[in-house]
Amino acid sequence: MSSRSSAKNIHLWRSPSPFNIYYSNINYLFLGIGVLGIIIGFVLLSAKPWDNPKALYFAPLLLVAAYVIILPVSLLFFKGSNSDKSTDSEEGSEKVE
């Protein structure tokens, strides 16, 4: 039993994690919009009758937009810091001169 009590005292995470969360609120907003678009697209796709214009035209377009545009934007969108923007603008002005 003494080995169990000593095992509880071991700290598994001594250093902070090297991984950072790069997603901001705008990423989660786009992700929510994408998931909502997918849900609405499948609901429209299941509308009766089968030859309904909503089921034939709008639902597939909404699903393609959600899967191909909105979800990748939510994962890949990165808002850089202001210091990155200032260095880019300075480099651009040097190239013009």
C-alpha positions as CSV (number, residue, x, y, z in Angstrom):
1,M,0.0,0.0,0.0
2,S,2.9,2.4,0.5
3,S,3.7,2.2,-3.2
4,R,0.3,3.5,-4.1
5,S,0.6,6.4,-1.8
6,S,3.9,7.4,-3.3
7,A,2.5,7.1,-6.8
8,K,0.0,9.8,-6.1
9,N,2.7,12.3,-5.3
10,I,4.4,12.0,-8.7
11,H,3.8,15.1,-10.8
12,L,3.3,14.1,-14.4
13,W,3.3,17.5,-16.0
14,R,6.3,19.4,-14.7
15,S,6.8,21.8,-17.6
16,P,4.1,23.7,-19.5
17,S,2.8,22.2,-22.7
18,P,4.7,23.2,-25.9
19,F,1.4,23.3,-27.8
20,N,-0.5,26.5,-28.1
21,I,-4.1,27.1,-29.1
22,Y,-4.1,29.3,-32.1
23,Y,-7.9,29.5,-32.6
24,S,-9.6,32.7,-31.7
25,N,-13.3,33.4,-31.3
26,I,-13.7,34.1,-35.0
27,N,-12.5,30.5,-35.7
28,Y,-15.2,29.1,-33.4
29,L,-17.8,31.4,-35.0
30,F,-17.0,30.1,-38.5
31,L,-17.0,26.6,-37.2
32,G,-20.4,27.1,-35.7
33,I,-21.7,28.7,-38.9
34,G,-20.3,25.7,-40.9
35,V,-21.9,23.1,-38.6
36,L,-25.2,25.0,-38.7
37,G,-25.0,25.2,-42.5
38,I,-24.5,21.4,-42.7
39,I,-27.4,20.7,-40.4
40,I,-29.7,23.1,-42.3
41,G,-28.5,21.5,-45.6
42,F,-29.3,18.0,-44.6
43,V,-32.7,19.1,-43.2
44,L,-33.5,20.8,-46.6
45,L,-32.2,17.7,-48.4
46,S,-34.7,15.5,-46.6
47,A,-37.7,17.8,-47.4
48,K,-40.7,16.1,-49.1
49,P,-41.5,15.7,-52.0
50,W,-38.2,14.6,-53.5
51,D,-38.4,17.0,-56.5
52,N,-38.7,20.0,-54.2
53,P,-36.5,22.9,-55.5
54,K,-35.1,23.3,-51.9
55,A,-34.0,19.6,-51.9
56,L,-32.6,19.6,-55.4
57,Y,-30.8,23.0,-55.6
58,F,-30.4,24.9,-52.4
59,A,-29.5,22.0,-50.1
60,P,-26.6,20.7,-52.2
61,L,-25.3,24.2,-52.7
62,L,-25.4,24.9,-49.0
63,L,-23.7,21.6,-48.2
64,V,-20.9,22.2,-50.7
65,A,-20.4,25.8,-49.4
66,A,-20.3,24.5,-45.8
67,Y,-17.9,21.7,-46.5
68,V,-15.7,23.3,-49.0
69,I,-15.6,27.0,-47.9
70,I,-16.8,27.6,-44.4
71,L,-15.2,24.7,-42.5
72,P,-11.8,25.1,-44.1
73,V,-11.9,28.8,-43.4
74,S,-12.7,28.1,-39.8
75,L,-9.7,25.8,-39.5
76,L,-7.2,27.8,-41.5
77,F,-8.0,31.4,-40.6
78,F,-5.3,33.0,-38.5
79,K,-5.4,36.6,-37.5
80,G,-1.8,37.8,-37.2
81,S,-0.5,40.2,-34.6
82,N,-0.1,43.9,-35.4
83,S,3.7,43.6,-35.3
84,D,3.6,41.2,-38.2
85,K,1.5,43.7,-40.3
86,S,3.9,46.6,-39.6
87,T,6.9,44.6,-40.7
88,D,5.1,43.6,-43.9
89,S,4.2,47.2,-44.7
90,E,7.8,48.3,-44.1
91,E,9.2,45.7,-46.4
92,G,6.7,46.6,-49.1
93,S,7.7,50.3,-49.0
94,E,11.4,49.4,-49.3
95,K,10.8,47.4,-52.4
96,V,9.0,50.3,-54.1
97,E,11.9,52.8,-53.6
